[in-house]
Amino acid sequence: MNNSRKKAGSGPSLRLLRVGENVRHAVATILTRGDIQDRDLANVSITVCEVRVSQDFRNATIFVMPLGGDPDLLVTKALNKNSSQIRSALSKMVTMKFLPRLKFKLDESFDEASKIEKILRSPQVQADINAPDRYANGDSPVSDTPLDDMLDQ
């Protein structure tokens, strides 16, 4: 068995991350310059949040967030419709053996962060945070079993 191989689930390699970052910068430049002529992309400010490149470098998923959101996915659909044109412009900016196929997706991490923020600010959570400490008198919710003993079980 080759020890230089990565274990499954250990995340992308440094090379994949570097390629993804180069593609992200190039796509952001293409979109900023307005090289793509599409009425759904006209006058839309788009943030390229992340690029995930497949292990074989043949596919790239590009996570984008248009300013003001994209509730009807018009911008995302327009980007996917023009992906071959974006890929052509990308070929002039990034040197790779295989230029990946591009797939654009709406970045939903901002929505997830907002949901978590809303939950943390909810009255139920605030009540728990502001509740008097039940264990202020010295009682402990943790058993007296040493940590090493608990880990051995």
N, C-alpha and C positions, 0 to 999 in steps of 0.2 A: 504494500500500500504506500502510496506517495504522500509523505507528510506535508508537502507544499500545497496540497489541495485544501481549499477552505471547507470548513464544516458547514453542513446545510443550515440555513437560517441565520448565518452569521453576518448577513448584510452585504451590500455591494462592495466590490473591490475599489481600491483607490483609483485605479485606471477608469473604471466605469463612472465614478464620481467626477473625475477630471473631464472626461469626454462629455458628460451631461452638463457640466458647468460651461464648457466651451460652446456647446450647442445652445444653451440658454442665453448666453451673451450674444451670440450671432443672431438668433431669432429675435431677441429684444431689439437689436440694432435694425434688423430688417423691418420690424413693425414700427419702430420709431421713425425711420426715414420715410415711411409710407410707400414702400416699393410695391405693395400689393394693392392693385386697383379693384376695389369691391365696394359697392355702396353701403353694405352693412358694416364695413370696417372704416369707412370714411369718418374722420373727426372723432374716433373712439380711442381713448387712451387705454392701452392694455399692458398689464404687468405680467411678465413671464416669471412665475413664482418658482417653478422647479421643473427639471427635465429628468426623467428616469429612462435610462437606456437599458435594453435587454442584454442578457449575458453574451449573446452573439453579436451585439452591436448592429443588428439589422432593423430594430424597431426602437422608436423613442416616443414616450408619452410626455407631452408638454402640458403642464398645468398652468392655466392662465386665469387672470381675474381682470375683467374690464372695469374701468372706473365707473362706479354706479351700479355694478353688478350686471348679471346677464340672466334675468329671470326666465326669459323665453328662449334662451340659448341661441339667439340670433348670431351673436359674435362667434361663439364656439362653432356653430355650424358653418359660418362663413370661413373661418380659419381651416376647418377640415376640408371644405370645398376647394380651397385654394392651397392645400398642403403641397401639391406638386410644384406650384409656382414658388412657394416658400422654400421648398427643398432645393429647387434649382438655384435660388439666390444663396441658400446656405452652402451649396457646393463651391461657390466662389469665395467663401469666407473661411471654411473649415476643411482641412485636408485630412481625409480618412480613407482607408482602404474600401470600406463599404459605407456609403452614406445611408443612415437609417431612414426608414419610412416614418413619417410624422403623424401622430395622432394627438389632437388637441382635446383637452378635458378642462372643464371648469374646476378651479381649485375651491374645494368646499371646506378647507381647513379654517378659513376665517369664520364661516358659519358655525362650525363646531366650537371654536373658541368663544364666539358670542353666546352660544347655548350654555357652555360651562360657566361663563361669567354671569349669565342670568340666574343659573341655579345657585351659584355661590352668593348672590345678592338676594335670594328669595327669603321671605320672612321665616320659613322653617329653619333654614340653615343659620340665619342670623340669630334666631332664638337659641339654637344649640351653642353657637359661639358665645353669646352673652349670658348663658345660663350660669348660675353659681356652680363652682366646682364641688361636685358631690364627694370628692375625695380630699377635701381641704383639711379634714380632721386627722389625717395620717393614714386612713384606710387606703389600701392600694387595690386597684382593679386587676393587678398582675399578681400571679401566684408568687410564692417565695422560692419557687424552684429556680436554681441558677440557670442562666442562659445556656451554658454548655450542656446541661442535662436535658433541656428542652430540645436542643438541636440534635442530640443523640437519639431521640425517640423516633 
